[in-house]
Amino acid sequence: MQSESPLPIQLKKARKAKNLTQQELGIRVGLDPGNASARMNQYESGKHSPDYKMLKKMASELGVPVPYLFCDDALLGEIILALSKVSDEEKIRVLESLQKK
């Protein structure tokens, strides 16, 4: 059982999937260029956690839903990511299918 937040791991994974450096992501979410890399490093190392407003900005920039950043199950994380990209109608069909089981 993982006791620490999965945020640092998921954040780094999503950033790398977008081929962004810590500096680039930090600047894109509005951090000062002079400390963007250091701040993102603190988030990815788990030393500090961003507030929800910053989480929303990072998730949006990375093209992932906020819950993905907190998912400590790799398969569930991929499911969350895939579901975030389909229509609401498709999400409803998936939900109904799962609820029948």
LINCORNOR-V483476 format. One record per helix or strand of 3 or more residues. SS is the DSSP state (~ for helix, > for strand). FROM is the first residue (numbers start at 1). LEN is the number of residues. Records with the same first field share a line. If there is no record, write none. Layout:
SS=FROM-LEN / FROM-LEN
//
This chain:
~=7-11 / 22-7 / 36-10 / 52-11 / 66-4 / 74-10 / 88-12
//
